[in-house]
């Protein structure tokens, strides 16, 4: 069965950087469209960034210019590099995946489009 495991979360000061990772195991498809989502207490889960077919990339407006999503296919790993962190970035960060192809742009930041979800990694940004 496909499994996603996030890591790299932690506590940092505002203005700092952090990189979270998501390792995919039990690979079923040759390619996955993947995304990062986050949820703070009392708030709805929101899309952060996504990579679709042909490595198309989508970012939420709130993180453009600060966050960078990337993937290492050889390691079956998705990354989210977070720079210039703000307290409002504090949340549980989840990665998600769905079988993909080079001919489909993927769900982008639409949560319902993803079939597989990790358990999340906590990111806390202090003032």
C-alpha positions in Angstrom: 0.0 0.0 0.0 1.2 3.5 -0.7 2.5 5.3 2.3 3.6 8.9 2.8 5.8 9.9 5.8 6.6 13.5 6.5 9.6 14.7 8.5 11.7 17.8 9.2 9.2 19.8 11.2 10.3 21.7 14.2 10.3 25.0 16.1 12.1 28.1 14.6 12.1 31.8 15.1 10.4 34.2 12.7 12.6 34.9 9.7 14.2 31.5 9.9 14.2 28.6 7.4 13.0 25.0 7.5 12.8 22.1 5.0 10.2 19.4 5.4 10.3 16.2 3.5 7.8 13.5 2.4 9.0 10.0 1.5 6.7 7.9 -0.7 6.9 4.1 -0.2 4.9 1.2 -1.6 5.1 2.8 -5.0 2.2 1.8 -7.2 2.4 4.3 -10.1 5.4 5.3 -12.1 4.6 9.0 -11.3 2.6 10.9 -8.7 1.2 14.3 -8.6 1.9 15.6 -5.1 1.1 18.6 -2.9 1.7 20.2 0.5 -1.2 21.3 2.7 -1.3 22.8 6.2 -3.7 23.2 9.0 -3.6 25.4 12.0 -5.8 24.8 15.1 -9.3 26.1 14.5 -8.7 26.7 10.8 -9.5 24.8 7.7 -6.8 22.9 5.9 -5.3 24.9 3.0 -3.2 24.1 0.0 0.4 25.4 0.1 2.2 24.1 -3.0 1.8 21.3 -5.6 3.7 19.6 -8.3 1.7 18.1 -11.2 2.5 16.2 -14.4 5.5 17.5 -16.3 6.6 19.1 -13.0 4.1 21.9 -13.2 4.1 23.9 -10.0 1.4 25.8 -8.1 1.8 28.0 -5.0 -0.7 29.6 -2.7 -0.5 33.3 -2.8 0.5 33.5 0.9 3.8 31.6 0.3 4.9 32.8 -3.1 8.4 34.0 -3.0 9.2 32.3 0.3 8.5 28.6 -0.2 9.9 26.3 -2.9 8.5 22.9 -3.7 10.7 20.3 -5.3 11.0 16.5 -5.8 13.7 14.0 -6.1 12.3 11.1 -8.1 15.3 8.9 -7.5 14.6 9.1 -3.7 10.9 9.1 -4.0 10.9 12.3 -1.9 9.0 15.5 -2.0 10.4 18.6 -0.3 9.1 22.0 0.8 11.8 24.6 1.5 10.4 27.3 3.7 12.3 30.6 4.0 11.4 33.9 5.8 9.1 32.0 8.0 6.3 33.9 9.8 4.2 33.0 12.8 1.2 32.6 10.5 3.0 29.7 8.9 2.7 27.7 12.1 0.6 24.6 11.3 0.7 20.9 10.8 2.0 20.3 7.4 0.7 17.3 5.3 1.8 15.9 2.0 -0.6 14.3 -0.4 -0.3 12.2 -3.5 -2.3 10.8 -6.4 -1.4 8.7 -9.4 -0.4 10.9 -12.2 1.0 11.1 -15.7 2.9 13.6 -17.9 -0.3 14.4 -19.7 -2.3 15.6 -16.6 -1.6 18.8 -14.7 -2.9 17.2 -11.5 -5.3 18.4 -8.8 -3.0 21.3 -7.9 -4.3 22.7 -4.6 -7.6 20.9 -4.7 -7.6 18.6 -1.6 -10.3 16.2 -3.0 -8.1 15.3 -5.9 -5.5 13.5 -3.7 -5.9 9.8 -2.7 -3.0 9.4 -0.3 -2.1 11.5 2.8 0.6 11.5 5.3 0.2 12.0 9.1 1.8 15.4 9.1 4.8 17.1 10.6 4.4 20.1 13.0 6.0 23.4 12.2 6.0 26.1 14.8 7.3 29.7 14.2 7.8 31.9 17.2 7.9 35.7 17.2 
